[in-house]
Amino acid sequence: MRATKRFSLISAFAAFMILAACGSATSAFAAIHELKLAGPGTSPDDPACVKQANDIANEFGRLSGVTIIEVTCQSDPVAENLAIIRYAAPDAVNVYNSNTGQLDHFSNGYDTVEECSAGLAPEIDIYSRHTGISPFAAYCFNSMTPGSGWVGTYKTAIYGINPNPGLPASRKHRAGATITLPPLDIPAVKTMATGIAQRSGIDIVSVSIGQGLSTWEISAAFYGTKNVNILAEPLGNFAAGTSCEENATALNQVWSTSGLIDAGFFCMDASRNARRLGMFWWSSHSFSGEDFIINRLDTDYADIESCQAGKAKLVDSLTRAGEHVVAALCSHAYTPAPGKPLPFQVTVITK
């Protein structure tokens, strides 16, 4: 059942008739419009929702010159909480919501309201700089049903009056990719993703890593004139206590001097304490093969020593054939289990 909390006792229809009959400043041709906002507060029954929504409505009315009719807070079982401002004006006001026009398939956001609040102030400046719009409302809200267990559910909501039709040319975007497993050091991977974005000229505001609909995800929110993608690929598996971290460190060093698109390498926590090595990068393309080629070769080495020797011969052969080999590593094709040896394979990244 939908819950609703109202601020005004005057119905929108009755107010419209009064305005029309009195020939108010909004004119007899005024119509009733709705501005829907992400619901502030924890629920529609939270008094803070109506109070904050009413403050927002007053500021919106002052800046736009419209007549505020009614302010309500409501929820729906399958949707986020909403605050609805009904107002009278000849035409609807074009409001740019920072979360408009985005396919929100990924768990972009902050894990706590405190993290969100800390990220809100700098984002307000970025919002104004990119859109040329001064916001009349900016706050954090919980984008998921309480108790859902998702992370990254707190998001920023920024609203401003857009004097131009449509969306601003430079605005907020979201991007994300599945990484299948949780990184061993989530804060370090967030920092790495932020640094790569900044070095790539992306005006990033947040990075989120967490459980999505079916798997783990890395995602981000940023501002710019065009959307870019986060791409991610698994590279190989390692037994517990072996060299995943060493490979990640070595690959990060090699890649930093490769001259290719910036990327980051990291280790994930697989089943039975095993590790999975992965990489991610920002790209204007939709598929990894458009930036470089990851070759998982059908090799079958009994141990790491024979794999390393085979890798060296393979890299030499590819180089002599004219291939640009950027990096190569030895790993298991599948997640290894204790006491169950698996063959090693060679993975080569070429451009």
SVG drawing of the C-alpha trace seen along z (x, -y; Angstrom):
<svg xmlns="http://www.w3.org/2000/svg" viewBox="-14 -39 76 72">
<polyline fill="none" stroke="black" stroke-width="0.4" points="0.0,0.0 1.4,-3.4 2.0,-5.8 1.4,-9.5 2.2,-12.4 0.7,-15.8 1.8,-19.3 -1.2,-21.3 -4.9,-20.8 -6.0,-22.5 -6.4,-20.1 -4.6,-20.8 -8.0,-21.0 -9.5,-23.5 -6.4,-25.6 -6.4,-25.7 -10.0,-26.9 -9.2,-29.6 -6.3,-30.8 -8.2,-30.9 -11.2,-32.7 -9.1,-35.3 -6.9,-36.0 -3.8,-35.6 -0.3,-36.4 0.0,-33.0 -2.9,-34.0 -6.3,-32.3 -4.5,-30.0 -2.3,-28.5 -2.2,-24.7 -1.2,-22.4 2.2,-20.7 4.2,-18.2 7.9,-18.2 9.0,-14.8 12.0,-14.7 13.9,-11.8 12.4,-11.6 14.5,-13.2 14.3,-11.6 14.2,-7.9 10.5,-7.2 7.4,-9.1 6.3,-9.0 9.5,-10.7 8.6,-14.3 11.9,-15.4 10.7,-14.4 7.8,-16.9 9.8,-19.6 12.7,-19.4 10.4,-19.0 8.5,-22.1 11.7,-24.1 12.7,-23.0 9.3,-23.9 9.6,-27.4 13.0,-28.0 11.8,-26.5 8.8,-28.9 10.9,-31.9 13.3,-31.3 10.8,-30.3 7.9,-32.6 5.4,-29.7 2.7,-29.3 3.2,-26.2 -0.1,-24.3 0.8,-21.2 3.8,-19.2 3.6,-15.5 5.9,-12.6 5.0,-9.1 6.4,-5.7 5.7,-2.7 6.7,0.9 8.8,1.1 10.1,-2.5 12.2,-4.8 10.6,-7.4 9.3,-10.5 8.6,-14.1 6.1,-15.7 5.7,-19.4 2.5,-20.5 2.5,-24.0 0.5,-26.4 2.1,-28.0 1.3,-28.5 4.0,-26.0 6.1,-23.4 9.5,-24.6 12.4,-22.7 14.3,-21.3 17.5,-19.4 17.9,-16.6 21.5,-15.3 20.2,-11.7 18.1,-12.2 18.9,-10.4 20.9,-7.6 20.5,-3.8 21.0,-2.9 21.9,0.8 24.8,0.6 25.0,0.0 26.5,-3.5 26.5,-5.4 27.9,-5.6 27.8,-2.9 26.8,-5.3 25.0,-8.6 28.1,-10.1 30.2,-9.3 27.4,-10.7 27.3,-13.9 31.0,-14.3 30.8,-13.9 27.9,-16.2 29.6,-19.6 32.3,-19.0 29.7,-17.6 27.5,-20.7 30.5,-22.7 31.0,-20.2 27.3,-20.2 27.3,-24.1 30.5,-24.2 29.4,-21.6 25.7,-22.6 25.9,-26.4 23.0,-25.9 22.8,-27.0 20.9,-24.3 17.9,-25.1 18.2,-21.7 21.0,-19.3 20.9,-16.4 21.5,-12.7 18.8,-10.0 18.6,-6.2 17.9,-4.8 17.0,-1.3 14.4,0.3 15.8,0.2 17.2,3.6 17.8,4.7 21.4,5.5 22.8,3.7 25.8,1.4 26.3,-1.9 22.7,-2.8 23.1,-6.4 23.1,-8.8 23.2,-12.6 20.2,-14.5 20.9,-17.9 18.1,-20.0 18.4,-23.3 16.2,-25.3 17.5,-24.8 16.8,-27.9 17.3,-25.9 15.2,-23.0 16.3,-19.4 19.3,-18.3 22.6,-20.2 25.3,-19.4 27.7,-18.6 26.0,-16.6 26.2,-13.7 26.7,-10.1 27.1,-6.7 29.2,-3.7 30.0,-0.3 31.2,3.2 30.9,6.6 34.0,7.9 32.3,11.2 34.1,11.3 34.9,8.9 38.4,7.2 40.8,8.0 41.3,4.3 38.2,2.4 39.4,-1.1 42.7,-0.6 40.7,0.3 38.4,-2.7 41.5,-4.9 43.0,-3.3 39.8,-3.8 39.6,-7.5 43.2,-8.1 42.8,-6.5 39.7,-8.6 41.4,-11.8 44.5,-11.1 42.1,-10.4 40.5,-13.8 37.2,-12.4 35.5,-14.7 34.7,-11.9 32.5,-12.3 32.3,-8.8 33.4,-5.2 31.3,-2.3 32.3,1.4 29.7,3.8 27.1,6.5 24.7,5.8 21.7,7.7 23.7,10.9 27.4,10.3 30.0,7.8 30.4,4.6 32.6,1.6 30.8,-1.6 31.2,-5.3 29.4,-8.6 31.1,-11.5 30.3,-14.7 31.2,-15.4 29.9,-16.1 29.8,-12.4 29.5,-9.1 32.5,-6.7 32.5,-3.1 34.2,-1.1 35.4,2.2 36.7,5.1 38.2,8.5 39.4,11.5 42.9,12.6 43.6,15.8 43.3,17.7 45.8,18.4 45.9,20.7 45.9,19.2 49.3,17.9 50.7,17.8 51.4,14.9 48.2,13.0 49.3,9.9 52.8,10.1 51.4,10.3 49.0,7.4 51.9,5.2 54.1,6.2 51.3,5.6 50.5,2.2 54.2,1.3 54.5,2.7 51.2,1.0 52.2,-2.4 54.9,-2.6 53.1,-0.7 51.7,-3.8 48.2,-2.2 45.0,-3.3 45.4,-3.6 44.3,-0.5 44.4,1.0 45.1,4.6 43.8,6.1 43.2,9.3 39.7,10.7 38.7,13.1 37.6,16.4 36.2,19.5 38.3,21.7 40.7,18.8 41.9,18.7 42.5,15.5 41.4,14.1 43.4,11.5 41.3,8.9 41.8,5.6 39.6,2.6 39.9,-0.6 37.9,-3.6 37.2,-3.5 35.2,-5.2 34.6,-1.8 32.0,0.8 34.1,3.9 37.6,4.7 38.9,6.0 38.7,2.5 41.4,1.3 43.7,4.4 43.4,8.2 43.5,10.6 44.6,14.0 44.0,16.9 46.0,19.6 45.1,23.2 48.3,24.3 48.6,27.1 51.7,26.8 52.0,29.0 53.7,26.4 54.6,22.8 58.2,23.3 57.3,25.0 54.6,22.4 57.1,19.5 59.5,21.1 56.8,21.7 55.6,18.1 59.0,16.7 59.2,18.8 55.7,17.8 56.3,14.0 59.5,14.3 57.7,16.1 54.8,13.5 57.3,10.6 59.3,12.0 56.0,12.4 55.3,8.7 52.9,8.7 53.1,6.0 53.1,8.0 52.2,5.7 52.1,8.2 52.0,12.0 51.4,14.1 50.9,17.7 47.8,18.7 45.2,21.4 42.3,21.5 40.0,22.3 39.7,21.6 42.1,24.1 41.0,26.2 43.3,27.3 44.9,30.7 43.7,30.7 46.4,29.6 45.3,27.8 47.4,27.1 48.7,23.6 47.9,21.5 49.5,18.5 47.6,15.3 49.0,12.7 47.8,9.1 48.6,7.7 47.9,4.5"/>
</svg>
